[in-house]
Amino acid sequence: MVREVHKDEFGVIRIGRNISEFTWDGTDMYGDRLANGLYLYRVITKINSSDIEHRDTEADSYFKKGFGKMYLMR
């Protein structure tokens, strides 16, 4: 795992659509810059330690078996 992002990094979250100003600076959990390349990511959402039911959207086409891909290039 490179880095885990927690909800407090997204700011206030309310019921409904939430748009955050969160950006990732390309560093790992120790603050070291990652090398250019392909990285896999996964989004896990929970409330009180229970998984939230996933609703299908058009964005699902960007994920394969629950993982998305991101290319880091500086």
Distance bins in CASP14 RR format, pairs under 12 A and 6 or more apart:
PFRMAT RR
TARGET T0000
AUTHOR 0000-0000-0000
RMODE 2
METHOD distances of the structure
MODEL  1
1 28 0 0 0 0 1 0 0 0 0 0 0
1 29 1 0 0 1 0 0 0 0 0 0 0
1 30 0 0 0 0 0 1 0 0 0 0 0
1 39 0 0 0 0 0 1 0 0 0 0 0
1 40 0 0 0 0 0 1 0 0 0 0 0
1 41 0 0 0 0 0 1 0 0 0 0 0
1 42 0 0 0 0 1 0 0 0 0 0 0
1 44 0 0 0 0 0 1 0 0 0 0 0
2 24 0 0 0 0 1 0 0 0 0 0 0
2 25 0 0 0 0 0 1 0 0 0 0 0
2 26 0 0 0 0 1 0 0 0 0 0 0
2 27 0 0 0 0 1 0 0 0 0 0 0
2 28 1 0 1 0 0 0 0 0 0 0 0
2 29 1 0 0 1 0 0 0 0 0 0 0
2 30 0 0 0 0 1 0 0 0 0 0 0
2 31 0 0 0 0 0 1 0 0 0 0 0
2 32 0 0 0 0 1 0 0 0 0 0 0
2 33 0 0 0 0 0 1 0 0 0 0 0
2 34 1 0 0 1 0 0 0 0 0 0 0
2 35 0 0 0 0 0 1 0 0 0 0 0
2 37 0 0 0 0 0 1 0 0 0 0 0
2 39 1 0 0 1 0 0 0 0 0 0 0
2 40 0 0 0 0 1 0 0 0 0 0 0
2 41 0 0 0 0 1 0 0 0 0 0 0
2 42 0 0 0 0 0 1 0 0 0 0 0
2 70 0 0 0 0 0 1 0 0 0 0 0
2 72 0 0 0 0 1 0 0 0 0 0 0
3 9 0 0 0 0 0 1 0 0 0 0 0
3 24 1 0 0 1 0 0 0 0 0 0 0
3 25 0 0 0 0 1 0 0 0 0 0 0
3 26 0 0 0 0 1 0 0 0 0 0 0
3 27 1 0 0 1 0 0 0 0 0 0 0
3 28 1 0 1 0 0 0 0 0 0 0 0
3 29 1 0 1 0 0 0 0 0 0 0 0
3 30 0 0 0 0 1 0 0 0 0 0 0
3 31 0 0 0 0 1 0 0 0 0 0 0
3 32 0 0 0 0 0 1 0 0 0 0 0
3 33 0 0 0 0 0 1 0 0 0 0 0
3 34 0 0 0 0 1 0 0 0 0 0 0
3 39 0 0 0 0 0 1 0 0 0 0 0
3 41 0 0 0 0 1 0 0 0 0 0 0
4 24 0 0 0 0 0 1 0 0 0 0 0
4 28 0 0 0 0 0 1 0 0 0 0 0
4 29 1 0 0 1 0 0 0 0 0 0 0
4 41 0 0 0 0 0 1 0 0 0 0 0
4 42 0 0 0 0 0 1 0 0 0 0 0
4 43 0 0 0 0 0 1 0 0 0 0 0
4 44 0 0 0 0 1 0 0 0 0 0 0
5 11 0 0 0 0 0 1 0 0 0 0 0
5 20 0 0 0 0 0 1 0 0 0 0 0
5 22 1 0 0 1 0 0 0 0 0 0 0
5 23 0 0 0 0 0 1 0 0 0 0 0
5 24 1 0 0 1 0 0 0 0 0 0 0
5 25 0 0 0 0 0 1 0 0 0 0 0
5 26 0 0 0 0 0 1 0 0 0 0 0
5 27 0 0 0 0 0 1 0 0 0 0 0
5 29 0 0 0 0 0 1 0 0 0 0 0
5 41 0 0 0 0 1 0 0 0 0 0 0
5 42 0 0 0 0 0 1 0 0 0 0 0
5 43 0 0 0 0 1 0 0 0 0 0 0
5 44 0 0 0 0 0 1 0 0 0 0 0
5 45 0 0 0 0 0 1 0 0 0 0 0
6 13 0 0 0 0 0 1 0 0 0 0 0
6 22 0 0 0 0 0 1 0 0 0 0 0
6 29 0 0 0 0 0 1 0 0 0 0 0
6 44 0 0 0 0 0 1 0 0 0 0 0
6 45 0 0 0 0 0 1 0 0 0 0 0
6 46 0 0 0 0 0 1 0 0 0 0 0
7 13 1 0 0 1 0 0 0 0 0 0 0
7 14 0 0 0 0 0 1 0 0 0 0 0
7 18 0 0 0 0 1 0 0 0 0 0 0
7 20 0 0 0 0 1 0 0 0 0 0 0
7 22 0 0 0 0 0 1 0 0 0 0 0
7 44 0 0 0 0 0 1 0 0 0 0 0
7 45 0 0 0 0 1 0 0 0 0 0 0
7 46 0 0 0 0 1 0 0 0 0 0 0
7 47 0 0 0 0 0 1 0 0 0 0 0
8 20 0 0 0 0 0 1 0 0 0 0 0
8 22 0 0 0 0 0 1 0 0 0 0 0
9 20 0 0 0 0 1 0 0 0 0 0 0
9 21 0 0 0 0 0 1 0 0 0 0 0
9 22 1 0 1 0 0 0 0 0 0 0 0
9 23 0 0 0 0 0 1 0 0 0 0 0
9 24 0 0 0 0 1 0 0 0 0 0 0
9 25 0 0 0 0 0 1 0 0 0 0 0
10 18 1 0 0 1 0 0 0 0 0 0 0
10 19 0 0 0 0 1 0 0 0 0 0 0
10 20 1 0 1 0 0 0 0 0 0 0 0
10 21 0 0 0 0 1 0 0 0 0 0 0
10 22 1 0 1 0 0 0 0 0 0 0 0
10 23 0 0 0 0 0 1 0 0 0 0 0
10 24 0 0 0 0 0 1 0 0 0 0 0
10 45 0 0 0 0 0 1 0 0 0 0 0
11 18 0 0 0 0 1 0 0 0 0 0 0
11 19 0 0 0 0 0 1 0 0 0 0 0
11 20 1 0 0 1 0 0 0 0 0 0 0
11 21 0 0 0 0 1 0 0 0 0 0 0
11 22 1 0 0 1 0 0 0 0 0 0 0
12 18 0 0 0 0 1 0 0 0 0 0 0
12 19 0 0 0 0 0 1 0 0 0 0 0
12 20 0 0 0 0 1 0 0 0 0 0 0
12 21 0 0 0 0 0 1 0 0 0 0 0
12 22 0 0 0 0 0 1 0 0 0 0 0
13 19 0 0 0 0 0 1 0 0 0 0 0
13 20 0 0 0 0 1 0 0 0 0 0 0
13 22 0 0 0 0 0 1 0 0 0 0 0
13 45 0 0 0 0 0 1 0 0 0 0 0
13 47 0 0 0 0 0 1 0 0 0 0 0
14 20 0 0 0 0 0 1 0 0 0 0 0
15 47 0 0 0 0 0 1 0 0 0 0 0
18 45 0 0 0 0 0 1 0 0 0 0 0
24 31 0 0 0 0 0 1 0 0 0 0 0
24 33 0 0 0 0 0 1 0 0 0 0 0
24 34 0 0 0 0 1 0 0 0 0 0 0
24 39 0 0 0 0 0 1 0 0 0 0 0
24 41 0 0 0 0 1 0 0 0 0 0 0
24 70 0 0 0 0 1 0 0 0 0 0 0
24 72 0 0 0 0 1 0 0 0 0 0 0
25 31 0 0 0 0 1 0 0 0 0 0 0
25 32 0 0 0 0 0 1 0 0 0 0 0
25 33 0 0 0 0 1 0 0 0 0 0 0
25 34 0 0 0 0 1 0 0 0 0 0 0
25 72 0 0 0 0 0 1 0 0 0 0 0
25 74 0 0 0 0 0 1 0 0 0 0 0
26 32 0 0 0 0 1 0 0 0 0 0 0
26 33 1 0 0 1 0 0 0 0 0 0 0
26 34 1 0 1 0 0 0 0 0 0 0 0
26 35 0 0 0 0 0 1 0 0 0 0 0
26 36 0 0 0 0 0 1 0 0 0 0 0
26 37 0 0 0 0 0 1 0 0 0 0 0
26 39 0 0 0 0 1 0 0 0 0 0 0
26 41 0 0 0 0 0 1 0 0 0 0 0
26 70 0 0 0 0 1 0 0 0 0 0 0
26 71 0 0 0 0 0 1 0 0 0 0 0
26 72 1 0 0 1 0 0 0 0 0 0 0
26 73 0 0 0 0 0 1 0 0 0 0 0
26 74 0 0 0 0 1 0 0 0 0 0 0
27 33 1 0 1 0 0 0 0 0 0 0 0
27 34 1 0 0 1 0 0 0 0 0 0 0
27 35 0 0 0 0 0 1 0 0 0 0 0
27 72 0 0 0 0 0 1 0 0 0 0 0
27 74 0 0 0 0 0 1 0 0 0 0 0
28 34 1 0 1 0 0 0 0 0 0 0 0
28 35 0 0 0 0 0 1 0 0 0 0 0
28 39 0 0 0 0 0 1 0 0 0 0 0
28 72 0 0 0 0 0 1 0 0 0 0 0
33 72 0 0 0 0 1 0 0 0 0 0 0
33 74 0 0 0 0 1 0 0 0 0 0 0
34 70 0 0 0 0 0 1 0 0 0 0 0
34 71 0 0 0 0 0 1 0 0 0 0 0
34 72 1 0 1 0 0 0 0 0 0 0 0
34 73 0 0 0 0 0 1 0 0 0 0 0
34 74 0 0 0 0 1 0 0 0 0 0 0
35 71 0 0 0 0 0 1 0 0 0 0 0
35 72 1 0 0 1 0 0 0 0 0 0 0
35 73 0 0 0 0 0 1 0 0 0 0 0
35 74 0 0 0 0 1 0 0 0 0 0 0
36 70 0 0 0 0 0 1 0 0 0 0 0
36 71 0 0 0 0 1 0 0 0 0 0 0
36 72 1 0 1 0 0 0 0 0 0 0 0
36 73 1 0 1 0 0 0 0 0 0 0 0
36 74 1 0 0 1 0 0 0 0 0 0 0
37 69 0 0 0 0 0 1 0 0 0 0 0
37 70 0 0 0 0 1 0 0 0 0 0 0
37 71 1 0 1 0 0 0 0 0 0 0 0
37 72 1 0 1 0 0 0 0 0 0 0 0
37 73 1 0 0 1 0 0 0 0 0 0 0
37 74 0 0 0 0 1 0 0 0 0 0 0
38 67 0 0 0 0 0 1 0 0 0 0 0
38 68 0 0 0 0 0 1 0 0 0 0 0
38 69 1 0 0 1 0 0 0 0 0 0 0
38 70 1 0 0 1 0 0 0 0 0 0 0
38 71 1 0 1 0 0 0 0 0 0 0 0
38 72 1 0 0 1 0 0 0 0 0 0 0
38 73 0 0 0 0 1 0 0 0 0 0 0
39 67 0 0 0 0 0 1 0 0 0 0 0
39 68 0 0 0 0 1 0 0 0 0 0 0
39 69 1 0 0 1 0 0 0 0 0 0 0
39 70 1 0 1 0 0 0 0 0 0 0 0
39 71 1 0 0 1 0 0 0 0 0 0 0
39 72 1 0 0 1 0 0 0 0 0 0 0
39 73 0 0 0 0 0 1 0 0 0 0 0
40 62 0 0 0 0 0 1 0 0 0 0 0
40 63 0 0 0 0 0 1 0 0 0 0 0
40 64 0 0 0 0 1 0 0 0 0 0 0
40 65 0 0 0 0 0 1 0 0 0 0 0
40 66 0 0 0 0 1 0 0 0 0 0 0
40 67 1 0 1 0 0 0 0 0 0 0 0
40 68 1 0 0 1 0 0 0 0 0 0 0
40 69 1 0 1 0 0 0 0 0 0 0 0
40 70 1 0 0 1 0 0 0 0 0 0 0
40 71 0 0 0 0 0 1 0 0 0 0 0
40 72 0 0 0 0 0 1 0 0 0 0 0
41 62 0 0 0 0 0 1 0 0 0 0 0
41 63 0 0 0 0 1 0 0 0 0 0 0
41 64 0 0 0 0 0 1 0 0 0 0 0
41 66 0 0 0 0 1 0 0 0 0 0 0
41 67 1 0 0 1 0 0 0 0 0 0 0
41 68 1 0 1 0 0 0 0 0 0 0 0
41 69 1 0 0 1 0 0 0 0 0 0 0
41 70 1 0 1 0 0 0 0 0 0 0 0
41 71 0 0 0 0 0 1 0 0 0 0 0
41 72 0 0 0 0 0 1 0 0 0 0 0
42 63 0 0 0 0 1 0 0 0 0 0 0
42 64 0 0 0 0 0 1 0 0 0 0 0
42 65 0 0 0 0 1 0 0 0 0 0 0
42 66 1 0 1 0 0 0 0 0 0 0 0
42 67 1 0 1 0 0 0 0 0 0 0 0
42 68 1 0 0 1 0 0 0 0 0 0 0
42 69 0 0 0 0 0 1 0 0 0 0 0
42 70 0 0 0 0 0 1 0 0 0 0 0
43 51 0 0 0 0 0 1 0 0 0 0 0
43 52 0 0 0 0 0 1 0 0 0 0 0
43 54 0 0 0 0 1 0 0 0 0 0 0
43 57 0 0 0 0 0 1 0 0 0 0 0
43 59 0 0 0 0 0 1 0 0 0 0 0
43 60 0 0 0 0 0 1 0 0 0 0 0
43 62 0 0 0 0 0 1 0 0 0 0 0
43 63 0 0 0 0 1 0 0 0 0 0 0
43 66 0 0 0 0 1 0 0 0 0 0 0
43 67 0 0 0 0 1 0 0 0 0 0 0
43 68 0 0 0 0 1 0 0 0 0 0 0
43 70 0 0 0 0 0 1 0 0 0 0 0
44 50 0 0 0 0 0 1 0 0 0 0 0
44 51 1 0 0 1 0 0 0 0 0 0 0
44 52 0 0 0 0 1 0 0 0 0 0 0
44 54 0 0 0 0 0 1 0 0 0 0 0
44 66 0 0 0 0 1 0 0 0 0 0 0
44 67 0 0 0 0 0 1 0 0 0 0 0
45 51 1 0 0 1 0 0 0 0 0 0 0
45 52 1 0 1 0 0 0 0 0 0 0 0
45 53 0 0 0 0 1 0 0 0 0 0 0
45 54 0 0 0 0 1 0 0 0 0 0 0
45 55 0 0 0 0 0 1 0 0 0 0 0
46 52 1 0 0 1 0 0 0 0 0 0 0
46 53 0 0 0 0 0 1 0 0 0 0 0
46 54 0 0 0 0 0 1 0 0 0 0 0
47 53 0 0 0 0 0 1 0 0 0 0 0
54 60 0 0 0 0 1 0 0 0 0 0 0
54 63 0 0 0 0 0 1 0 0 0 0 0
54 66 0 0 0 0 1 0 0 0 0 0 0
56 63 0 0 0 0 0 1 0 0 0 0 0
57 63 0 0 0 0 0 1 0 0 0 0 0
59 66 0 0 0 0 0 1 0 0 0 0 0
59 68 0 0 0 0 0 1 0 0 0 0 0
60 66 0 0 0 0 1 0 0 0 0 0 0
60 67 0 0 0 0 0 1 0 0 0 0 0
60 68 0 0 0 0 0 1 0 0 0 0 0
61 68 0 0 0 0 0 1 0 0 0 0 0
62 68 1 0 0 1 0 0 0 0 0 0 0
62 69 1 0 0 1 0 0 0 0 0 0 0
62 70 0 0 0 0 1 0 0 0 0 0 0
63 69 0 0 0 0 1 0 0 0 0 0 0
63 70 0 0 0 0 0 1 0 0 0 0 0
END
